[in-house]
Amino acid sequence: MGRLPHDLNKSMLRASKPAHRSYVEGNNNMIRKLTAATLIGAMVLALPGGEVATAAETQYLKIATLAPRDSDLAKAFLKLDKQLKGATGGAWGVKLFAGGTQGDETDVIKKISEGQLDASLITSVGLSQIVRETTLLTTPGVITSYKQLEAVQASMSKEWEANFEKAGYKLLGWGETGQLRWFAKTPLLRPSSVAQMRPWVWPASHSQKETLRAAGGNGVPLGVPEVFGALSTGMIDMVISTCVAMVSLQWHANLKYMTKNTTGILVGALLMGGQKWKAMPPDVAKLVADEVTKNRAEDKIEIRAADERSYQAMLKRGYTANEWTGEALAEYAKISDTVQKRLVGRMYTQAMLDRVKGLAASAK
């Protein structure tokens, strides 16, 4: 993704109030733990039989991240580099491209397919550029709870993973980054409140664009790395994200309101280039798959708890949570229905929409 602002680093944390610093660092530590756990499980490469790998030269896994090199998120990858070298006798390590220097998700995905990068953590926005129907994971009104997400993934994962493989990628494991909410500088009394705001819209997100359009908002198109600066200058004053992501990226600092209602789950996945995956020895590939599966359950529990803690901490710091009820809730339901219909034929078929909604509705 494009470069993050240079001031999105620890100097901001030092300038913050002590309680704020502890809060932000606590969330960064949580994200660091989750990132390291997932990637260590996915990337530690050893030869069959448990022997330590040796090589004349270290082979590097080329990984891109949005985070600045001196941030906690980037340090997780630097730590992974040391762990890989230790576990494989120096045969494998990580070459990190930090600070969004490899571009937005569209750029990163292309570079993975071309072999310029090996892997990245990709959101459902990027995933839907490869397997378009995965946009249903964040289309308004389709999946509204964790139980519904689990029901859909339990039924659809194998099919979708096969589609990624056909497209030349290996989806190593699903992940989450909390529950989606709307955040703004002024009150969010109802969805149409965004008509008087300058909302951020991610150009690659068809679902987000249609949601804001249906709500009457005139979105400002920006890549993710540009959002922090735009919030700081007032270019934008409204975003759709999650509490844990808002805090980790420091987006929360210039806003004051959020919805009490959640509008879905921010879903992502660890994506690797198909050629890189196929080049691994079978035993190594099995190790990768097993470790990702083993770590996923623990990571899921931890990130959900971190998102809830972030929500409560933002309330304590002065955020107001606007609850949509009555007419406001009915307005959102109408917007959801409109968006779902507009994306039929573009991102998914009517049959697929009905199928996924049916799976979600069956969740208890």
Buried (B, 14 or more C-beta within 10 A) or exposed (E): BBBBBEEBBBEBBEEBEEEBBEBBBBBBEBBBBBBBBBBBBBBBBBBEEEEEBEEEEBBBBBBBBBBBBBBBBBBBBEBBBEBBBEBBBBBBBBBBBBBBBBBBBBBBBBBBBEEBBBBBBBBBBBBBBBBBBBBBBBBBBBBBBBEBBBBBBEBBBEEBBEBBBEBEBBBBBBBBBBBBBBBBBEEBEBBBBBEEBBBBBBBBBBBBBBBBBBBBBEBBEBBBBBBBBBBBEEBBBBBBBBBBBBBBBBBBBBBBBBBBBBBBBBBBBBBBBBBBBEEBEEEBBEBBBEBBEEBBEEBBEBBBEBBBBBBEBBBEBEBEBBEBEEEBBEBBBBBBEBBBEBBBEEBBEEEBBEBBBEBBEEBE
